[in-house]
Amino acid sequence: MSPSTAPQFPAGEFVSPGGCNASAREGYIGQIEMFPAELRAEVESLTEEQLETRYRNWSIRQIVHHLADSHINCYVRFKWALTEETPTIKSYDETLWSGVVDAVSAPVESSLQILQGVHRRWGQLMRRMDEAQWACGFFHPELDRVVTLVEALPSYVWHGQHHLAQVRWVKHQQGW
């Protein structure tokens, strides 16, 4: 199959859980903490040539770097929401970011290390948040609404799994 025939949502579309109690949050936080190791397991043995294999519009390399960019942004959004009164976040064009030279050519190890560190800190932060902090949020200009931290958590778990499924799809299609 060619990259253009790859499914748009290989892990399924995001479906909001519509609520996220303490027990559900614990599960999501565990997934956030485990994600960097899951991604590393899928990409660390790939050759430079294999990292250039495309899933739709991005190479596997670009997907890994996008995950670091995106999850750094989310961690910062959590910190803003916890320290400012409903801050308006700065959105960014992920397609343009994926075309910047580092996303196109840098070794994936740098982003794997970023994800490991950010996810560790993010997990530590979330495990210490109280109910009032989970209700904090940020205004997302592209969505034109406030996103609470309890809402953001499952969407970023899905985001990681979505891109992990893309990498796995490519590997399966290529027989790696």
FIGU-104130 format. One record per residue: residue number from 1; residue in three letters; x, y, z of N, C-alpha, C, O in turn. Coordinates in Angstrom, 1 decimal, m for minus. Layout:
ZAPA   num   residu      nc1      nc2      nc3     cac1     cac2     cac3      cc1      cc2      cc3      oc1      oc2      oc3
ZAPA   NUM      ALA        X        Y        Z        X        Y        Z        X        Y        Z        X        Y        Z
...
END
This chain:
ZAPA   num   residu      nc1      nc2      nc3     cac1     cac2     cac3      cc1      cc2      cc3      oc1      oc2      oc3
ZAPA     1      MET      0.8     m1.2      0.0      0.0      0.0      0.0      0.9      1.2      0.0      2.0      1.3      0.6
ZAPA     2      SER      0.4      2.3     m0.6      1.1      3.5     m0.7      0.7      4.4      0.5     m0.3      4.2      1.1
ZAPA     3      PRO      1.6      5.4      0.8      1.2      6.3      2.0     m0.1      6.9      1.8     m0.8      7.2      2.8
ZAPA     4      SER     m0.6      7.2      0.6     m1.8      7.9      0.4     m3.0      7.0      0.7     m4.1      7.5      0.9
ZAPA     5      THR     m2.8      5.7      0.8     m4.0      4.8      1.1     m4.0      4.4      2.6     m4.8      3.6      3.0
ZAPA     6      ALA     m3.1      4.9      3.3     m3.0      4.6      4.8     m4.3      5.2      5.4     m4.7      6.3      5.0
ZAPA     7      PRO     m4.8      4.5      6.4     m6.0      5.1      7.1     m5.7      6.3      7.8     m4.6      6.5      8.4
ZAPA     8      GLN     m6.6      7.3      7.8     m6.4      8.6      8.5     m6.2      8.4     10.0     m5.4      9.0     10.7
ZAPA     9      PHE     m7.1      7.5     10.6     m7.0      7.2     12.0     m6.9      5.8     12.3     m7.8      5.1     12.7
ZAPA    10      PRO     m5.6      5.3     12.2     m5.4      3.8     12.4     m5.7      3.3     13.8     m5.9      2.1     14.0
ZAPA    11      ALA     m5.8      4.2     14.8     m6.1      3.8     16.2     m7.6      4.2     16.5     m8.1      4.1     17.6
ZAPA    12      GLY     m8.3      4.7     15.4     m9.7      5.1     15.6     m9.7      6.6     15.9     m8.7      7.2     16.4
ZAPA    13      GLU    m10.8      7.2     15.6    m11.0      8.7     15.9    m11.1      8.9     17.4    m11.5      8.0     18.2
ZAPA    14      PHE    m10.6     10.0     17.9    m10.7     10.4     19.3    m12.2     10.5     19.7    m13.0     11.2     19.0
ZAPA    15      VAL    m12.5      9.8     20.8    m13.9      9.9     21.4    m13.7     10.4     22.8    m13.1      9.7     23.6
ZAPA    16      SER    m14.2     11.5     23.1    m14.1     12.1     24.5    m14.8     11.1     25.4    m15.9     10.7     25.2
ZAPA    17      PRO    m14.1     10.8     26.6    m14.8      9.9     27.5    m16.0     10.6     28.2    m16.7     10.0     28.9
ZAPA    18      GLY    m16.1     11.9     28.1    m17.2     12.6     28.6    m17.2     12.8     30.1    m18.2     13.1     30.8
ZAPA    19      GLY    m16.1     12.5     30.7    m15.9     12.6     32.2    m14.6     11.8     32.5    m14.3     10.9     31.8
ZAPA    20      CYS    m14.0     12.2     33.5    m12.7     11.5     33.8    m12.5     11.6     35.3    m11.9     12.5     35.9
ZAPA    21      ASN    m13.0     10.6     36.0    m12.8     10.5     37.5    m11.4     10.2     37.9    m10.6      9.9     37.0
ZAPA    22      ALA    m11.1     10.2     39.2     m9.8      9.9     39.7     m9.2      8.6     39.2     m8.0      8.5     38.8
ZAPA    23      SER    m10.0      7.6     39.2     m9.6      6.3     38.7     m9.2      6.3     37.2     m8.2      5.7     36.8
ZAPA    24      ALA    m10.0      6.9     36.4     m9.8      7.0     35.0     m8.5      7.8     34.7     m7.7      7.5     33.9
ZAPA    25      ARG     m8.4      8.9     35.5     m7.2      9.8     35.3     m5.9      9.0     35.6     m4.9      9.1     34.9
ZAPA    26      GLU     m6.0      8.1     36.7     m4.8      7.3     37.0     m4.4      6.4     35.9     m3.2      6.3     35.6
ZAPA    27      GLY     m5.4      5.9     35.2     m5.1      5.0     34.0     m4.5      5.8     32.9     m3.5      5.4     32.3
ZAPA    28      TYR     m5.0      7.0     32.6     m4.5      7.9     31.6     m3.1      8.4     31.9     m2.2      8.4     31.1
ZAPA    29      ILE     m2.8      8.7     33.2     m1.5      9.2     33.6     m0.5      8.0     33.4      0.6      8.3     32.9
ZAPA    30      GLY     m0.9      6.8     33.7      0.0      5.7     33.5      0.3      5.5     32.0      1.5      5.2     31.7
ZAPA    31      GLN     m0.7      5.7     31.2     m0.4      5.6     29.7      0.5      6.7     29.3      1.4      6.5     28.4
ZAPA    32      ILE      0.4      8.0     29.8      1.3      9.1     29.5      2.7      8.7     29.9      3.6      8.9     29.1
ZAPA    33      GLU      2.9      8.1     31.0      4.2      7.7     31.5      4.8      6.6     30.7      6.0      6.6     30.5
ZAPA    34      MET      4.0      5.7     30.2      4.5      4.6     29.4      4.8      4.9     28.0      5.5      4.1     27.3
ZAPA    35      PHE      4.2      5.9     27.5      4.2      6.2     26.0      5.6      6.3     25.5      5.9      5.7     24.4
ZAPA    36      PRO      6.6      7.0     26.1      7.9      7.1     25.5      8.6      5.8     25.3      9.2      5.6     24.3
ZAPA    37      ALA      8.4      4.9     26.2      9.0      3.5     26.1      8.3      2.8     24.9      9.0      2.0     24.2
ZAPA    38      GLU      7.0      2.9     24.8      6.3      2.3     23.7      6.8      2.8     22.3      7.1      2.0     21.4
ZAPA    39      LEU      6.9      4.1     22.2      7.4      4.6     21.0      8.9      4.2     20.7      9.2      3.8     19.6
ZAPA    40      ARG      9.7      4.3     21.7     11.1      3.9     21.5     11.2      2.4     21.0     11.9      2.1     20.1
ZAPA    41      ALA     10.4      1.5     21.6     10.4      0.1     21.2     10.0      0.0     19.7     10.5     m0.9     19.1
ZAPA    42      GLU      9.2      0.8     19.2      8.8      0.7     17.8      9.8      1.3     16.8      9.9      0.9     15.7
ZAPA    43      VAL     10.6      2.3     17.2     11.4      3.0     16.3     12.9      2.8     16.5     13.7      3.1     15.6
ZAPA    44      GLU     13.4      2.4     17.6     14.8      2.4     17.9     15.6      1.5     17.0     16.8      1.7     16.8
ZAPA    45      SER     15.0      0.4     16.5     15.7     m0.5     15.6     15.6     m0.2     14.1     16.2     m0.9     13.3
ZAPA    46      LEU     14.9      0.9     13.8     14.7      1.3     12.4     16.0      1.9     11.8     16.6      2.7     12.5
ZAPA    47      THR     16.3      1.6     10.6     17.4      2.2      9.9     17.0      3.7      9.5     15.9      4.1      9.5
ZAPA    48      GLU     18.0      4.4      9.1     17.8      5.8      8.6     16.8      5.7      7.4     15.9      6.6      7.3
ZAPA    49      GLU     17.0      4.8      6.6     16.2      4.6      5.4     14.7      4.3      5.8     13.8      4.9      5.3
ZAPA    50      GLN     14.6      3.4      6.8     13.2      3.1      7.2     12.5      4.3      7.9     11.3      4.5      7.8
ZAPA    51      LEU     13.3      5.1      8.6     12.7      6.3      9.3     12.2      7.3      8.2     11.4      8.2      8.6
ZAPA    52      GLU     12.7      7.2      7.0     12.2      8.1      6.0     10.9      7.6      5.3     10.4      8.3      4.4
ZAPA    53      THR     10.5      6.4      5.6      9.3      5.8      5.1      8.1      6.7      5.5      8.0      7.1      6.7
ZAPA    54      ARG      7.2      7.0      4.6      6.1      7.9      4.8      4.8      7.2      5.3      4.5      6.1      4.8
ZAPA    55      TYR      4.2      7.8      6.2      2.8      7.5      6.5      2.0      8.7      6.1      2.1      9.8      6.7
ZAPA    56      ARG      1.2      8.6      5.0      0.5      9.7      4.4      1.5     10.8      4.1      2.3     10.6      3.2
ZAPA    57      ASN      1.5     11.9      4.8      2.3     13.1      4.5      3.6     13.2      5.2      4.5     14.0      4.9
ZAPA    58      TRP      3.8     12.4      6.3      5.0     12.6      7.1      5.8     11.3      7.1      5.2     10.2      7.0
ZAPA    59      SER      7.1     11.4      7.2      8.0     10.3      7.4      7.8      9.8      8.9      7.3     10.6      9.7
ZAPA    60      ILE      8.3      8.6      9.2      8.3      8.2     10.6      9.1      9.1     11.4      8.8      9.4     12.5
ZAPA    61      ARG     10.2      9.6     10.9     11.1     10.6     11.6     10.3     11.8     11.9     10.3     12.3     13.1
ZAPA    62      GLN      9.5     12.3     11.0      8.7     13.5     11.3      7.6     13.3     12.3      7.3     14.1     13.1
ZAPA    63      ILE      7.1     12.1     12.3      6.1     11.7     13.3      6.7     11.7     14.7      6.1     12.3     15.6
ZAPA    64      VAL      7.9     11.2     14.8      8.5     11.1     16.2      8.8     12.6     16.6      8.6     12.9     17.8
ZAPA    65      HIS      9.4     13.4     15.7      9.7     14.8     16.1      8.4     15.6     16.4      8.3     16.4     17.3
ZAPA    66      HIS      7.3     15.3     15.6      6.0     16.0     15.9      5.5     15.6     17.3      5.0     16.5     18.0
ZAPA    67      LEU      5.6     14.4     17.7      5.2     14.0     19.0      5.9     14.7     20.1      5.3     15.2     21.1
ZAPA    68      ALA      7.2     14.9     19.9      8.0     15.7     20.9      7.5     17.2     20.9      7.2     17.7     22.0
ZAPA    69      ASP      7.3     17.7     19.7      6.8     19.1     19.7      5.5     19.3     20.3      5.3     20.2     21.1
ZAPA    70      SER      4.6     18.4     20.0      3.2     18.5     20.4      3.1     18.3     22.0      2.4     19.0     22.6
ZAPA    71      HIS      3.8     17.3     22.5      3.7     17.0     23.9      4.4     18.0     24.8      4.1     18.2     25.9
ZAPA    72      ILE      5.5     18.6     24.2      6.1     19.7     24.9      5.1     20.8     25.1      4.9     21.4     26.1
ZAPA    73      ASN      4.4     21.1     24.0      3.4     22.2     24.0      2.3     21.9     25.0      1.8     22.7     25.7
ZAPA    74      CYS      1.8     20.6     25.1      0.8     20.3     26.0      1.2     20.4     27.4      0.5     20.9     28.3
ZAPA    75      TYR      2.4     20.0     27.7      3.0     20.1     29.1      3.0     21.6     29.5      2.6     21.9     30.6
ZAPA    76      VAL      3.5     22.4     28.6      3.5     23.9     28.9      2.1     24.4     29.0      1.9     25.3     29.9
ZAPA    77      ARG      1.1     23.9     28.3     m0.3     24.3     28.4     m0.8     24.0     29.8     m1.5     24.8     30.4
ZAPA    78      PHE     m0.4     22.8     30.3     m0.8     22.4     31.7     m0.2     23.4     32.7     m0.9     23.9     33.6
ZAPA    79      LYS      1.0     23.8     32.5      1.7     24.7     33.4      1.1     26.1     33.4      0.8     26.7     34.4
ZAPA    80      TRP      0.8     26.5     32.2      0.1     27.8     32.1     m1.3     27.8     32.8     m1.6     28.7     33.5
ZAPA    81      ALA     m2.0     26.7     32.5     m3.4     26.7     33.1     m3.3     26.6     34.6     m4.2     27.1     35.3
ZAPA    82      LEU     m2.3     26.1     35.2     m2.1     26.0     36.6     m1.6     27.2     37.2     m1.6     27.4     38.5
ZAPA    83      THR     m1.0     28.1     36.4     m0.4     29.3     37.0     m1.0     30.6     36.5     m0.6     31.7     37.0
ZAPA    84      GLU     m1.9     30.6     35.5     m2.6     31.8     35.0     m4.1     31.5     35.0     m4.5     30.4     34.9
ZAPA    85      GLU     m4.8     32.6     35.0     m6.3     32.5     34.9     m6.7     32.3     33.5     m6.7     33.2     32.7
ZAPA    86      THR     m7.1     31.1     33.1     m7.5     30.7     31.8     m6.7     31.4     30.7     m7.2     32.2     30.0
ZAPA    87      PRO     m5.5     31.0     30.6     m4.6     31.6     29.6     m5.0     31.2     28.1     m5.6     30.1     27.9
ZAPA    88      THR     m4.8     32.1     27.2     m5.0     31.8     25.8     m3.7     31.2     25.3     m2.7     31.9     25.4
ZAPA    89      ILE     m3.8     30.0     24.8     m2.6     29.4     24.3     m2.2     29.9     22.9     m3.1     30.4     22.2
ZAPA    90      LYS     m1.0     29.7     22.6     m0.5     29.9     21.2     m0.6     28.6     20.5      0.0     27.6     20.8
ZAPA    91      SER     m1.5     28.6     19.4     m1.5     27.5     18.6     m0.4     27.5     17.6      0.2     28.6     17.4
ZAPA    92      TYR     m0.1     26.4     16.9      1.0     26.4     15.9      0.5     25.5     14.8     m0.3     24.6     14.9
ZAPA    93      ASP      1.2     25.7     13.6      0.9     24.9     12.4      1.8     23.7     12.4      2.9     23.8     12.1
ZAPA    94      GLU      1.2     22.6     12.9      2.1     21.3     13.0      2.6     20.9     11.6      3.7     20.3     11.6
ZAPA    95      THR      1.9     21.2     10.5      2.5     20.8      9.2      3.7     21.7      8.9      4.7     21.1      8.4
ZAPA    96      LEU      3.7     23.0      9.2      4.9     23.8      9.0      6.0     23.3      9.9      7.1     23.3      9.5
ZAPA    97      TRP      5.7     23.1     11.2      6.7     22.6     12.1      7.3     21.3     11.6      8.6     21.1     11.8
ZAPA    98      SER      6.6     20.4     11.0      7.1     19.2     10.6      8.0     19.3      9.4      8.8     18.4      9.0
ZAPA    99      GLY      8.0     20.5      8.7      8.8     20.7      7.6     10.1     21.5      7.9     11.0     21.7      7.1
ZAPA   100      VAL     10.3     21.9      9.2     11.5     22.6      9.6     12.6     21.6      9.6     12.4     20.4      9.9
ZAPA   101      VAL     13.8     22.0      9.4     15.0     21.1      9.1     15.2     20.1     10.2     15.6     19.0      9.9
ZAPA   102      ASP     15.0     20.5     11.5     15.2     19.5     12.5     14.2     18.3     12.5     14.6     17.2     12.7
ZAPA   103      ALA     13.0     18.6     12.1     12.0     17.6     12.0     12.2     16.7     10.8     11.8     15.5     10.8
ZAPA   104      VAL     12.8     17.2      9.8     13.1     16.5      8.6     14.3     15.6      8.7     14.4     14.6      8.0
ZAPA   105      SER     15.3     16.1      9.4     16.6     15.4      9.3     17.3     15.0     10.6     18.2     14.3     10.6
ZAPA   106      ALA     16.8     15.5     11.8     17.5     15.2     13.0     17.3     13.8     13.4     16.3     13.2     13.1
ZAPA   107      PRO     18.3     13.2     14.1     18.1     11.8     14.6     16.9     11.8     15.6     16.7     12.8     16.3
ZAPA   108      VAL     16.2     10.7     15.5     15.0     10.6     16.4     15.3     10.5     17.9     14.5     10.7     18.7
ZAPA   109      GLU     16.6     10.1     18.2     17.0      9.9     19.6     16.7     11.2     20.4     16.3     11.1     21.6
ZAPA   110      SER     17.0     12.4     19.8     16.8     13.6     20.5     15.3     13.8     20.9     15.0     14.2     22.1
ZAPA   111      SER     14.4     13.4     20.1     13.0     13.6     20.4     12.5     12.4     21.4     11.6     12.7     22.2
ZAPA   112      LEU     13.1     11.3     21.2     12.8     10.2     22.2     13.2     10.6     23.6     12.5     10.3     24.6
ZAPA   113      GLN     14.4     11.3     23.7     14.8     11.7     25.0     13.9     12.9     25.5     13.6     12.9     26.7
ZAPA   114      ILE     13.5     13.8     24.7     12.6     14.8     25.1     11.3     14.2     25.6     10.9     14.6     26.7
ZAPA   115      LEU     10.8     13.3     24.9      9.5     12.6     25.3      9.7     11.9     26.6      8.8     12.0     27.5
ZAPA   116      GLN     10.8     11.3     26.8     11.0     10.6     28.1     11.0     11.6     29.3     10.4     11.4     30.3
ZAPA   117      GLY     11.7     12.7     29.1     11.8     13.7     30.2     10.5     14.4     30.4     10.1     14.6     31.5
ZAPA   118      VAL      9.9     14.9     29.3      8.6     15.6     29.4      7.5     14.7     30.0      6.8     15.2     30.9
ZAPA   119      HIS      7.4     13.5     29.6      6.4     12.6     30.1      6.6     12.3     31.6      5.7     12.1     32.3
ZAPA   120      ARG      7.9     12.1     31.9      8.2     11.9     33.4      7.7     13.1     34.2      7.1     12.9     35.2
ZAPA   121      ARG      8.1     14.3     33.8      7.7     15.5     34.5      6.2     15.7     34.5      5.6     16.0     35.5
ZAPA   122      TRP      5.6     15.4     33.3      4.2     15.6     33.2      3.4     14.6     34.1      2.5     15.0     34.8
ZAPA   123      GLY      3.9     13.4     34.2      3.3     12.4     35.0      3.4     12.8     36.5      2.5     12.7     37.3
ZAPA   124      GLN      4.6     13.3     36.9      4.8     13.7     38.3      3.9     14.9     38.6      3.3     14.9     39.7
ZAPA   125      LEU      3.8     15.8     37.7      2.8     17.0     37.9      1.4     16.5     38.1      0.8     16.8     39.0
ZAPA   126      MET      0.9     15.7     37.2     m0.5     15.2     37.2     m0.8     14.4     38.4     m1.9     14.5     38.9
ZAPA   127      ARG      0.2     13.6     38.9     m0.1     12.8     40.1     m0.2     13.6     41.3     m0.8     13.1     42.3
ZAPA   128      ARG      0.2     14.8     41.3      0.1     15.7     42.5     m1.0     16.8     42.4     m1.2     17.5     43.3
ZAPA   129      MET     m1.7     16.8     41.3     m2.8     17.8     41.1     m4.0     17.4     41.9     m4.3     16.2     42.0
ZAPA   130      ASP     m4.7     18.4     42.4     m5.9     18.2     43.2     m7.1     18.4     42.2     m6.9     18.8     41.1
ZAPA   131      GLU     m8.3     18.2     42.7     m9.5     18.3     41.9     m9.7     19.7     41.3    m10.0     19.8     40.1
ZAPA   132      ALA     m9.4     20.7     42.1     m9.5     22.1     41.6     m8.6     22.3     40.5     m8.9     23.1     39.5
ZAPA   133      GLN     m7.4     21.8     40.6     m6.4     22.0     39.5     m6.8     21.3     38.2     m6.6     21.8     37.1
ZAPA   134      TRP     m7.4     20.1     38.3     m7.9     19.4     37.1     m9.0     20.2     36.4     m9.2     20.0     35.2
ZAPA   135      ALA     m9.7     21.1     37.1    m10.7     21.9     36.5    m10.2     23.1     35.8    m10.9     23.8     35.1
ZAPA   136      CYS     m8.9     23.5     36.0     m8.3     24.6     35.4     m8.3     24.3     33.9     m8.3     23.2     33.4
ZAPA   137      GLY     m8.2     25.4     33.1     m8.2     25.2     31.7     m7.4     26.3     31.0     m7.0     27.3     31.6
ZAPA   138      PHE     m7.4     26.2     29.7     m6.8     27.2     28.8     m7.7     27.4     27.6     m8.4     26.5     27.2
ZAPA   139      PHE     m7.7     28.6     27.1     m8.5     28.9     25.9     m7.7     28.5     24.7     m6.6     29.0     24.5
ZAPA   140      HIS     m8.4     27.7     23.9     m7.7     27.2     22.6     m8.3     28.0     21.5     m9.5     27.8     21.2
ZAPA   141      PRO     m7.6     28.9     20.8     m8.2     29.8     19.8     m8.7     29.0     18.6     m9.6     29.5     17.9
ZAPA   142      GLU     m8.1     27.9     18.2     m8.6     27.1     17.1     m9.9     26.5     17.4    m10.7     26.3     16.5
ZAPA   143      LEU    m10.1     26.0     18.6    m11.3     25.4     19.0    m12.4     26.5     19.5    m13.6     26.2     19.6
ZAPA   144      ASP    m11.9     27.7     19.8    m12.7     28.8     20.2    m13.5     28.4     21.5    m14.6     28.7     21.7
ZAPA   145      ARG    m12.7     27.8     22.4    m13.3     27.4     23.7    m12.2     27.1     24.7    m11.1     26.9     24.4
ZAPA   146      VAL    m12.7     27.0     26.0    m11.8     26.6     27.1    m11.7     25.1     27.1    m12.7     24.4     27.0
ZAPA   147      VAL    m10.5     24.6     27.2    m10.2     23.1     27.3     m9.7     23.0     28.8     m8.7     23.5     29.1
ZAPA   148      THR    m10.4     22.1     29.5     m9.9     21.9     30.9     m8.8     20.8     30.9     m8.7     20.1     29.9
ZAPA   149      LEU     m8.0     20.8     31.9     m6.9     19.8     32.0     m7.4     18.4     32.0     m6.8     17.5     31.5
ZAPA   150      VAL     m8.6     18.2     32.7     m9.2     16.9     32.7     m9.6     16.4     31.3     m9.7     15.2     31.1
ZAPA   151      GLU    m10.0     17.4     30.5    m10.3     17.1     29.1     m9.1     16.8     28.2     m9.1     16.0     27.4
ZAPA   152      ALA     m8.1     17.6     28.5     m6.8     17.5     27.7     m6.1     16.2     27.9     m5.6     15.7     26.9
ZAPA   153      LEU     m6.2     15.7     29.1     m5.4     14.4     29.4     m5.8     13.3     28.4     m4.9     12.8     27.7
ZAPA   154      PRO     m7.1     12.9     28.3     m7.4     11.7     27.4     m7.1     12.0     26.0     m6.8     11.1     25.2
ZAPA   155      SER     m7.2     13.3     25.6     m7.0     13.6     24.2     m5.5     13.4     23.8     m5.1     13.1     22.7
ZAPA   156      TYR     m4.6     13.7     24.8     m3.2     13.5     24.5     m2.7     12.1     24.6     m1.8     11.6     24.0
ZAPA   157      VAL     m3.4     11.3     25.5     m3.2      9.8     25.4     m3.6      9.3     24.1     m2.8      8.6     23.4
ZAPA   158      TRP     m4.7      9.7     23.6     m5.1      9.3     22.2     m4.1      9.8     21.2     m3.8      9.0     20.3
ZAPA   159      HIS     m3.7     11.0     21.3     m2.7     11.6     20.3     m1.5     10.7     20.2     m1.0     10.4     19.1
ZAPA   160      GLY     m0.9     10.3     21.3      0.2      9.4     21.3     m0.1      8.1     20.6      0.7      7.6     19.8
ZAPA   161      GLN     m1.2      7.5     21.0     m1.6      6.2     20.5     m1.9      6.3     19.0     m1.6      5.4     18.2
ZAPA   162      HIS     m2.5      7.4     18.5     m2.8      7.7     17.1     m1.5      7.6     16.3     m1.4      6.9     15.3
ZAPA   163      HIS     m0.5      8.3     16.7      0.8      8.3     16.0      1.6      7.0     16.1      2.3      6.6     15.2
ZAPA   164      LEU      1.5      6.4     17.3      2.1      5.1     17.5      1.5      4.1     16.5      2.2      3.3     15.9
ZAPA   165      ALA      0.2      4.1     16.3     m0.5      3.3     15.4     m0.1      3.5     13.9      0.0      2.6     13.1
ZAPA   166      GLN      0.2      4.8     13.6      0.7      5.1     12.3      2.1      4.4     12.1      2.3      3.8     11.0
ZAPA   167      VAL      3.0      4.5     13.0      4.3      3.8     12.9      4.1      2.3     12.8      4.7      1.7     11.9
ZAPA   168      ARG      3.2      1.8     13.6      3.0      0.3     13.5      2.4     m0.1     12.2      2.7     m1.2     11.7
ZAPA   169      TRP      1.5      0.7     11.6      0.9      0.4     10.4      2.0      0.4      9.3      2.0     m0.6      8.5
ZAPA   170      VAL      2.9      1.3      9.3      4.0      1.3      8.3      4.8      0.1      8.4      5.1     m0.6      7.5
ZAPA   171      LYS      5.2     m0.2      9.7      6.0     m1.4      9.9      5.3     m2.7      9.4      6.0     m3.5      8.8
ZAPA   172      HIS      4.1     m2.8      9.7      3.3     m4.0      9.3      3.2     m4.0      7.7      3.5     m5.1      7.2
ZAPA   173      GLN      3.0     m2.9      7.1      2.9     m2.9      5.6      4.2     m3.2      5.0      4.2     m3.8      3.9
ZAPA   174      GLN      5.3     m2.8      5.6      6.6     m3.0      5.1      7.2     m4.4      5.5      8.2     m4.8      4.9
ZAPA   175      GLY      6.5     m5.1      6.4      7.0     m6.4      6.9      8.2     m6.3      7.8      9.1     m7.2      7.8
ZAPA   176      TRP      8.3     m5.2      8.5      9.5     m5.0      9.4      9.2     m5.6     10.7     10.1     m5.6     11.6
END
